[in-house]
């Protein structure tokens, strides 16, 4: 992984270089928005590892899902989060990834939540370079929506334009 990405205002071009295509934003399953803006910040709702409406990693870490499988799912959560931001304000408005909060469905005794959420963090650094470095929490939980093994939410700072 390279940390040499420089902000050019063209994060969408960096995604293309990495071979990542943003999917359509998942339709909310309840009364919430996929992402919302407040001032210069965009907050995403918790993103699941969905592809075509299907959860790609289900079950609990330490029982049903490996750390590598869950890290790949967390990476997909980050892609879905970027899609939500892109649909709301455009990806190229991002100047900084501020915070990542990851939830990991964990069996008793599982304590590698940080390694799982690295899947999302690593992708953000690949896309945004130094602007992708962020504060983070990785939390073990009993259950997640749709039986998902992982869920991740994000806070992004935008440029000063309205």
QUILIN-V248840 format. One record per pair of residues at least 4 apart in sequence whose ideal C-beta (glycine too) atoms are under 8 Angstrom apart, sorted by the first residue. I is the first residue (numbers start at 1). GAP is how many residues later the second one is. D is the distance in whole Angstrom. If there is no record, write none. Layout:
[[I,GAP,D] [I,GAP,D]]
This chain:
[[1,121,6] [1,124,7] [1,125,6] [2,124,7] [2,127,8] [3,122,6] [3,126,6] [3,127,7] [4,125,6] [5,9,6] [5,120,8] [5,121,7] [5,122,7] [5,123,6] [5,124,3] [5,125,7] [5,126,8] [5,127,7] [6,123,6] [7,88,7] [7,121,7] [7,122,7] [7,124,5] [8,5,7] [9,83,5] [9,150,8] [10,4,7] [10,82,6] [11,4,7] [11,80,5] [11,81,5] [11,83,6] [11,116,6] [11,117,7] [12,4,7] [12,74,8] [12,79,5] [12,80,6] [13,4,7] [14,4,6] [14,113,5] [14,114,8] [15,5,5] [15,6,8] [15,7,7] [15,67,7] [15,76,7] [15,112,6] [16,4,8] [18,108,6] [18,109,7] [20,59,6] [20,107,8] [22,57,7] [22,60,6] [22,61,4] [22,64,6] [22,69,8] [23,28,7] [23,56,7] [23,57,7] [23,60,5] [24,59,7] [25,9,5] [25,55,8] [25,58,5] [25,59,5] [25,62,5] [26,8,7] [26,22,7] [26,24,5] [26,27,7] [26,54,7] [28,4,5] [28,5,7] [28,6,6] [28,17,7] [29,116,7] [32,13,5] [33,12,7] [34,10,7] [34,11,6] [34,50,4] [34,53,7] [34,54,8] [35,7,6] [35,8,7] [35,9,5] [35,10,7] [35,46,8] [35,49,4] [35,50,6] [35,52,7] [35,53,5] [36,6,7] [36,7,6] [36,52,8] [37,4,7] [37,5,5] [37,6,8] [37,51,6] [37,52,6] [37,121,8] [38,5,7] [40,117,6] [40,118,5] [40,119,8] [40,120,7] [41,57,7] [41,114,6] [41,115,7] [41,116,6] [41,117,7] [42,43,5] [42,46,6] [42,47,6] [42,52,8] [42,112,8] [42,113,7] [42,114,5] [42,116,6] [43,110,7] [43,111,8] [43,112,5] [44,37,5] [44,40,5] [44,41,7] [44,109,5] [44,110,5] [44,111,8] [44,112,8] [45,39,8] [45,108,6] [46,57,7] [46,99,8] [46,105,4] [46,106,7] [46,107,5] [47,30,4] [47,31,7] [47,33,4] [47,34,5] [47,37,7] [47,104,7] [47,105,5] [47,106,7] [47,107,8] [48,7,6] [48,29,7] [48,32,7] [48,96,8] [48,97,7] [48,98,6] [48,100,5] [48,102,8] [48,103,6] [49,6,6] [49,7,5] [49,8,5] [49,23,8] [49,24,4] [49,25,7] [49,27,4] [49,28,5] [49,31,7] [49,99,6] [49,100,8] [49,101,6] [50,4,7] [50,5,6] [50,6,7] [50,26,8] [50,30,6] [51,5,6] [51,25,7] [55,91,5] [55,92,7] [55,93,5] [56,16,8] [56,17,6] [56,20,6] [57,8,6] [57,12,6] [57,13,6] [57,15,7] [57,16,4] [57,91,7] [57,92,4] [57,93,6] [58,6,7] [58,7,8] [58,88,7] [58,89,4] [58,90,6] [58,91,6] [59,4,7] [59,5,3] [59,6,5] [59,46,7] [59,88,7] [59,90,6] [60,4,5] [60,5,7] [60,45,5] [60,46,6] [60,47,4] [60,50,7] [60,89,7] [61,4,5] [61,5,8] [61,6,7] [61,9,6] [61,43,6] [61,44,6] [61,45,5] [61,46,7] [61,49,5] [61,51,7] [61,52,8] [61,55,6] [61,79,8] [61,88,6] [62,44,6] [62,45,4] [62,46,7] [62,47,6] [62,48,3] [62,50,8] [63,44,4] [63,47,8] [64,43,8] [64,85,7] [65,4,5] [65,5,5] [65,8,8] [65,40,8] [65,84,4] [66,4,7] [67,4,6] [67,45,5] [67,48,5] [67,49,6] [68,4,7] [69,4,7] [69,80,7] [70,4,6] [70,34,7] [70,46,4] [70,49,7] [70,79,5] [70,80,5] [71,4,7] [71,44,7] [71,45,5] [71,46,8] [71,47,6] [71,48,3] [72,4,7] [72,47,6] [73,4,7] [73,46,7] [73,75,8] [73,76,6] [73,77,5] [74,4,7] [74,28,6] [74,42,6] [74,43,5] [74,44,7] [74,45,3] [74,46,4] [74,76,5] [74,78,6] [75,4,7] [75,44,4] [75,45,6] [75,47,7] [75,48,5] [76,4,6] [77,4,6] [77,25,8] [77,42,8] [77,43,6] [77,73,6] [77,74,7] [77,75,4] [78,4,6] [78,41,7] [78,42,4] [78,45,4] [78,46,6] [78,74,6] [78,76,7] [79,4,7] [79,44,7] [80,4,7] [81,4,7] [81,39,8] [81,71,7] [81,72,7] [81,73,5] [82,4,6] [82,9,6] [82,45,7] [83,4,6] [84,4,6] [85,4,6] [85,6,6] [85,9,7] [85,69,8] [85,71,6] [86,4,6] [86,5,4] [89,4,5] [89,69,6] [93,65,5] [93,66,5] [93,68,7] [94,34,7] [94,37,8] [94,62,5] [94,63,7] [94,64,6] [94,65,8] [95,36,6] [95,62,5] [95,63,6] [95,64,5] [96,32,8] [96,35,5] [96,38,8] [96,60,7] [96,61,4] [97,27,5] [97,31,6] [97,34,7] [97,35,5] [97,36,7] [97,37,4] [97,57,7] [97,58,8] [97,59,6] [97,60,8] [98,36,6] [98,37,7] [98,57,4] [98,58,6] [98,59,5] [99,35,6] [99,36,5] [99,37,7] [99,55,7] [99,56,4] [100,17,7] [100,20,6] [100,21,6] [100,24,7] [100,34,5] [100,35,8] [100,36,5] [100,37,8] [100,52,6] [100,53,8] [100,54,6] [100,55,8] [101,35,7] [101,36,5] [101,38,7] [101,51,7] [101,52,5] [101,53,8] [102,11,7] [102,14,7] [102,15,3] [102,18,6] [102,34,7] [102,35,7] [102,36,5] [102,37,7] [102,48,7] [102,49,7] [102,50,5] [103,36,5] [103,37,8] [103,38,5] [103,41,6] [103,47,7] [103,48,5] [103,49,7] [104,6,8] [104,9,4] [104,12,5] [104,13,7] [104,34,7] [104,35,7] [104,36,5] [104,37,7] [104,45,7] [104,46,6] [105,35,8] [105,36,6] [105,37,7] [105,38,6] [105,39,5] [105,42,8] [105,43,7] [105,44,5] [105,45,7] [106,4,4] [106,5,8] [106,7,7] [106,34,4] [106,35,7] [106,36,8] [110,30,6] [111,29,7] [112,4,6] [113,4,6] [113,25,4] [113,26,6] [113,27,5] [114,4,7] [114,24,5] [116,22,7] [116,34,6] [117,4,6] [117,19,7] [117,21,4] [117,33,8] [117,35,7] [118,4,6] [119,4,7] [119,31,8] [120,4,7] [120,32,5] [121,4,6] [121,13,7] [121,15,6] [122,4,6] [123,4,6] [124,4,6] [124,8,4] [124,10,7] [125,4,7] [125,7,4] [125,8,6] [126,6,7] [127,5,6] [128,4,3] [143,4,8] [144,4,4] [144,5,7] [144,6,7] [144,7,5] [145,6,7]]
